[in-house]
Amino acid sequence: MQVIATQHPEVLLLRPKVFGDARGFFFESYNRKAFAGIGITAEFVQDNHSRSAKGVLRGLHYQISQPQGKLVRVVAGEVFDVAVDLRRSSPHFGQVASFRLSAESHDMAWIPPGFAHGFQVLSDQAEFLYKATDYYAPEFERCLRWNDPALAIAWPLDGAPRLSAKDQAGLPLAECEVFA
């Protein structure tokens, strides 16, 4: 597996070895030993699968207690993916990492606990898979405002994004609960 640096040293873009021919393709999307070899020793406890239409923007979500590390990938379509470091003690606090993930590339991303995460759908639809290191706990879920000027995220928008009520109510970084 190839590890590709992002704008944040702890957010990793992962390019698996894909074996393909005229019949299709095969790759290991997760192998505990291979991931430990690149420093990811997380235990995953929950898998999530979402489908969204073009223009949908989800995030930037995090859990203030029971923070989730996420191994994410796209199995249909393409997204613009974003992670924001919310650990006040980190030298990279408030730093953004962004990249494209697509079913065609097979790339995956590791987003450690303590980060807000979100994505914007670029294709007609996208299906997104998450492996999470802790269980979903709605009472601890928080939302960082996707368009906070302090973050200066260069979303590749073509018009206004389609947002949930929760995402419309996201808070700017200066007002968010963050990690120690």
C-alpha positions as CSV (number, residue, x, y, z in Angstrom):
1,M,0.0,0.0,0.0
2,Q,1.3,3.4,-0.9
3,V,0.9,6.2,1.7
4,I,0.5,9.7,0.2
5,A,1.0,12.8,2.4
6,T,-1.8,15.3,2.8
7,Q,-1.7,18.9,4.1
8,H,-1.8,17.4,7.7
9,P,0.9,14.9,8.7
10,E,-1.6,12.6,10.5
11,V,-4.3,12.5,7.8
12,L,-3.1,9.9,5.4
13,L,-4.2,9.2,1.8
14,L,-3.8,5.4,1.2
15,R,-3.5,3.9,-2.3
16,P,-3.9,0.1,-2.2
17,K,-2.5,-2.3,-4.7
18,V,-5.3,-3.0,-7.1
19,F,-5.2,-6.1,-9.3
20,G,-7.3,-6.0,-12.4
21,D,-7.9,-7.4,-15.8
22,A,-10.7,-7.6,-18.3
23,R,-12.9,-9.4,-15.7
24,G,-12.7,-6.6,-13.1
25,F,-10.5,-5.8,-10.1
26,F,-9.5,-7.0,-6.6
27,F,-7.9,-5.2,-3.7
28,E,-7.6,-5.6,0.1
29,S,-9.4,-2.6,1.6
30,Y,-8.3,-3.5,5.1
31,N,-5.6,-5.8,6.5
32,R,-4.7,-5.4,10.1
33,K,-1.1,-6.3,9.6
34,A,-0.6,-4.1,6.6
35,F,-2.2,-1.1,8.4
36,A,-0.1,-1.7,11.5
37,G,2.9,-1.6,9.2
38,I,2.1,2.0,8.3
39,G,1.3,3.0,11.9
40,I,-2.5,2.6,12.0
41,T,-3.2,0.2,14.8
42,A,-6.8,1.3,15.4
43,E,-9.5,-1.3,16.2
44,F,-12.6,-0.7,14.1
45,V,-16.0,-1.3,15.8
46,Q,-18.5,0.0,13.3
47,D,-18.9,0.2,9.5
48,N,-21.2,2.9,7.9
49,H,-22.3,3.3,4.3
50,S,-24.0,6.4,2.9
51,R,-25.2,7.4,-0.5
52,S,-25.6,11.1,-1.5
53,A,-26.6,13.0,-4.6
54,K,-24.5,15.6,-6.4
55,G,-24.0,18.8,-4.5
56,V,-24.7,17.3,-1.1
57,L,-22.2,18.5,1.5
58,R,-22.0,16.5,4.7
59,G,-20.1,17.8,7.7
60,L,-18.0,18.8,9.3
61,H,-18.9,16.2,11.9
62,Y,-17.1,14.9,15.1
63,Q,-17.9,13.4,18.5
64,I,-16.6,15.4,21.4
65,S,-16.7,12.3,23.6
66,Q,-16.1,8.8,22.1
67,P,-14.1,10.5,19.2
68,Q,-14.1,8.3,16.1
69,G,-11.1,7.6,13.9
70,K,-12.3,6.9,10.4
71,L,-11.0,4.9,7.5
72,V,-13.0,6.2,4.6
73,R,-13.4,5.4,0.9
74,V,-15.8,5.9,-2.0
75,V,-17.2,2.8,-3.7
76,A,-19.3,4.7,-6.3
77,G,-18.7,8.2,-7.7
78,E,-16.4,10.9,-6.4
79,V,-16.2,13.3,-3.4
80,F,-14.1,16.1,-2.2
81,D,-13.1,15.0,1.3
82,V,-12.1,17.3,4.2
83,A,-10.6,16.7,7.7
84,V,-9.9,19.4,10.3
85,D,-7.7,19.0,13.4
86,L,-9.7,19.9,16.5
87,R,-7.1,18.9,19.1
88,R,-6.1,22.2,20.9
89,S,-2.8,20.6,22.1
90,S,-1.8,19.7,18.5
91,P,0.7,21.9,16.7
92,H,-1.7,21.5,13.7
93,F,-4.8,22.7,15.5
94,G,-7.3,24.1,13.0
95,Q,-5.3,22.8,10.1
96,V,-7.3,21.4,7.1
97,A,-6.5,18.4,4.9
98,S,-8.5,18.0,1.7
99,F,-8.4,15.7,-1.3
100,R,-10.6,13.8,-3.8
101,L,-11.7,10.3,-3.2
102,S,-13.3,8.2,-6.0
103,A,-14.4,4.7,-6.8
104,E,-12.1,4.8,-9.8
105,S,-8.9,5.6,-7.9
106,H,-9.7,3.2,-5.0
107,D,-7.8,5.6,-2.7
108,M,-8.8,5.6,1.0
109,A,-8.1,8.1,3.8
110,W,-7.2,7.7,7.5
111,I,-8.7,10.4,9.7
112,P,-7.6,10.0,13.3
113,P,-9.8,10.6,16.3
114,G,-9.9,14.3,17.3
115,F,-10.7,15.5,13.7
116,A,-13.9,16.9,12.2
117,H,-14.7,15.3,8.9
118,G,-17.0,16.0,5.9
119,F,-17.3,15.7,2.2
120,Q,-19.0,17.2,-0.9
121,V,-20.3,15.0,-3.6
122,L,-18.9,15.8,-7.0
123,S,-20.4,13.0,-9.2
124,D,-24.1,12.5,-9.9
125,Q,-24.2,10.3,-6.8
126,A,-21.6,8.9,-4.4
127,E,-21.5,5.9,-2.0
128,F,-19.2,6.4,0.9
129,L,-17.9,3.8,3.4
130,Y,-16.6,4.5,6.8
131,K,-14.8,2.2,9.2
132,A,-15.0,3.8,12.7
133,T,-13.0,3.2,15.8
134,D,-15.8,4.0,18.2
135,Y,-19.6,3.7,18.1
136,Y,-21.9,6.5,17.0
137,A,-23.1,8.5,20.0
138,P,-25.6,11.2,18.9
139,E,-25.5,12.9,22.3
140,F,-21.8,13.7,21.7
141,E,-22.1,14.7,18.0
142,R,-21.0,18.2,17.1
143,C,-20.8,20.1,13.8
144,L,-18.1,22.5,12.7
145,R,-19.4,25.1,10.2
146,W,-18.4,23.9,6.7
147,N,-17.8,27.4,5.4
148,D,-16.1,29.0,8.4
149,P,-13.8,31.7,7.0
150,A,-11.2,30.8,9.6
151,L,-10.7,27.4,7.9
152,A,-10.6,28.8,4.3
153,I,-11.6,25.4,2.8
154,A,-11.6,25.6,-1.0
155,W,-14.8,23.6,-1.6
156,P,-15.2,23.0,-5.3
157,L,-18.8,24.3,-5.3
158,D,-20.9,24.8,-8.3
159,G,-23.7,26.7,-6.7
160,A,-25.0,26.4,-3.1
161,P,-24.4,23.0,-1.5
162,R,-27.3,20.8,-0.3
163,L,-27.1,20.8,3.5
164,S,-29.0,19.1,6.3
165,A,-30.5,21.2,9.1
166,K,-27.7,20.0,11.4
167,D,-25.0,21.1,8.9
168,Q,-26.7,24.5,8.4
169,A,-26.5,25.0,12.2
170,G,-22.7,24.2,12.5
171,L,-20.6,26.4,14.6
172,P,-17.5,28.3,13.6
173,L,-14.2,26.9,15.0
174,A,-14.0,29.8,17.5
175,E,-17.2,28.6,19.1
176,C,-16.9,24.8,18.8
177,E,-16.1,22.5,21.6
178,V,-12.7,21.1,20.9
179,F,-10.4,18.4,22.2
180,A,-7.7,19.1,24.9
